[in-house]
Amino acid sequence: MAEVFTSYSVDNDNSFKAALKRAAQVTQDLRIPFGLILADFYRSQQAIFKLQSPGLYPDFKNGGPNSKYALRKQRDVGFKYPLLVRKGALAASLLGPKNPGSISNIDRLSMYFGTDIPYAIYHQSDKPRHKIPQRKVLFIGPEAPRFANSEQQGRLQRWNNILNDFVLKKLKQEFPK
């Protein structure tokens, strides 16, 4: 298995970090909300790999959908869009926890998820490029508005809500009126 190519820490978002801290104080097992967060991640990833246009991504270079690259992709795989799909390995790895290339683990107080598809790093990286254009596939924090649709941009808020709802239910169970 290849190394994880990028990571996000909840420390990047203070409200999410605070929600996790509150949740851990009330319960020592966050597997239920983590499972809901992971399900939300996979559900909201689907929009990226179904695009039938460039969406918010840069289109093909030098001629857009009629560029040499676009026409070669059409000839080789039978379609130009979605941009991030050629063989489907990257898409599969980010659309379900049991799919080839998917990385996901949920423990009582921690979770991680992503992909081990080697070329994903090139799409995600901010470094200058010559062949593979920047088309990020993981949107969690402040980078989301550049390429993500509204569903991906709203992840942190939804995930905060999942944790807060879980904590409130646990508090009500522990301290009924």
C-alpha positions in Angstrom: 0.0 0.0 0.0 1.3 3.4 -0.9 1.7 6.1 1.7 -1.1 8.6 2.3 -0.4 11.5 0.0 -2.0 14.3 2.0 -3.7 14.8 5.3 -5.9 17.2 7.0 -6.0 17.8 10.7 -9.1 18.9 12.6 -6.7 21.4 14.2 -7.1 23.4 11.0 -10.7 24.2 12.0 -11.2 25.4 15.5 -15.0 24.8 15.7 -14.5 21.2 14.5 -11.7 20.7 17.0 -13.9 22.1 19.8 -16.8 19.8 18.8 -14.5 16.8 18.9 -13.2 17.8 22.3 -16.8 18.2 23.7 -17.8 14.8 22.1 -14.8 13.1 23.7 -15.6 14.6 27.1 -19.2 13.2 27.0 -18.4 9.8 25.4 -15.3 7.7 24.9 -16.7 6.2 21.7 -17.2 8.4 18.6 -17.5 5.5 16.1 -21.2 6.4 15.4 -20.7 10.0 14.4 -17.4 9.1 12.7 -19.3 6.6 10.6 -21.9 9.2 9.7 -19.1 11.7 8.7 -17.4 9.0 6.6 -20.7 8.2 4.8 -21.2 12.0 4.2 -17.7 12.2 2.7 -18.3 9.3 0.3 -21.8 10.6 -0.7 -20.5 14.1 -1.4 -17.5 12.8 -3.4 -19.8 11.4 -6.0 -20.5 14.8 -7.6 -16.9 15.2 -8.5 -16.7 12.0 -10.5 -20.1 12.5 -12.3 -19.3 15.9 -13.9 -20.2 16.0 -17.6 -18.4 19.3 -18.0 -15.4 21.0 -16.4 -17.5 22.1 -13.5 -15.2 24.4 -11.4 -12.1 22.6 -12.6 -9.8 24.0 -15.4 -10.9 22.5 -18.7 -8.4 20.8 -21.1 -5.5 23.1 -22.0 -5.0 24.7 -25.4 -8.3 24.4 -27.0 -10.5 23.2 -24.2 -12.7 20.3 -25.0 -11.2 20.3 -28.6 -7.6 20.2 -27.4 -5.3 17.3 -28.6 -5.4 15.9 -25.0 -9.3 16.0 -25.0 -9.6 14.4 -28.3 -7.0 11.7 -27.4 -8.9 11.0 -24.2 -12.1 10.6 -26.2 -10.4 8.2 -28.6 -8.7 6.2 -25.9 -11.4 5.8 -23.3 -14.6 6.9 -25.2 -15.4 10.1 -23.3 -13.9 13.5 -22.4 -15.9 14.1 -19.2 -15.7 13.6 -16.3 -12.3 15.1 -16.2 -11.0 13.1 -13.3 -12.0 9.7 -14.7 -9.9 7.7 -17.1 -9.8 4.2 -15.7 -11.9 4.8 -12.6 -9.3 3.8 -10.0 -9.1 7.2 -8.3 -12.9 7.6 -8.3 -13.5 4.1 -6.9 -10.9 4.7 -4.1 -12.8 7.9 -3.0 -16.4 6.6 -3.3 -16.5 3.8 -0.8 -14.5 2.4 2.2 -14.2 -1.1 0.8 -13.2 -0.1 -2.8 -9.7 -0.8 -4.1 -7.3 2.0 -3.2 -9.6 3.4 -0.4 -8.1 4.1 3.0 -10.5 4.3 5.9 -10.3 3.5 9.5 -12.6 4.4 12.4 -11.5 3.8 16.0 -13.2 4.9 19.2 -11.6 8.4 19.3 -10.0 8.7 15.9 -10.6 8.3 12.2 -8.8 8.7 8.9 -9.7 8.2 5.3 -8.4 9.0 1.8 -6.8 7.2 -1.1 -3.6 5.4 -1.8 -3.8 5.9 -5.6 -0.3 7.2 -6.4 -1.2 9.9 -8.9 -3.8 11.5 -6.6 -1.0 13.5 -5.1 -0.4 15.3 -8.4 -4.1 16.4 -8.7 -4.1 17.6 -5.1 -0.7 19.3 -5.0 -0.4 23.1 -5.4 3.0 22.7 -7.1 3.5 23.8 -10.7 2.7 21.1 -13.2 3.2 20.2 -16.8 1.2 17.1 -17.5 -1.5 16.5 -14.9 -3.6 19.6 -14.2 -4.5 20.6 -10.6 -7.9 19.1 -10.0 -8.2 18.5 -6.3 -10.2 15.6 -5.1 -10.3 16.2 -1.4 -12.1 19.2 -0.1 -12.4 19.6 3.6 -11.2 23.0 4.7 -10.3 26.4 3.3 -9.2 25.1 -0.1 -12.8 24.0 -1.0 -14.1 27.2 -2.7 -11.6 27.0 -5.5 -13.0 23.7 -7.1 -15.6 22.3 -4.8 -19.3 22.5 -5.3 -21.6 23.7 -2.4 -22.0 20.1 -1.1 -18.3 19.7 -0.6 -17.9 23.2 0.8 -20.4 22.5 3.5 -18.7 19.4 4.9 -17.2 21.0 8.0 -20.5 22.5 9.0 -22.3 19.2 8.4 -19.6 17.3 10.3 -19.8 19.8 13.2 -23.6 19.2 13.3 -23.2 15.5 13.4 -20.8 15.7 16.3 -22.9 18.3 18.1 -26.1 16.2 17.7 -24.3 13.1 19.0 -23.0 15.0 22.1 -26.5 16.5 22.8 -28.1 13.0 22.6 -25.4 11.6 25.0 -25.9 14.5 27.4 -29.6 14.0 27.4 -29.1 10.3 28.2 -26.6 11.0 31.0 -28.6 13.9 32.5 -32.3 13.4 31.8 -34.7 16.1 33.1 
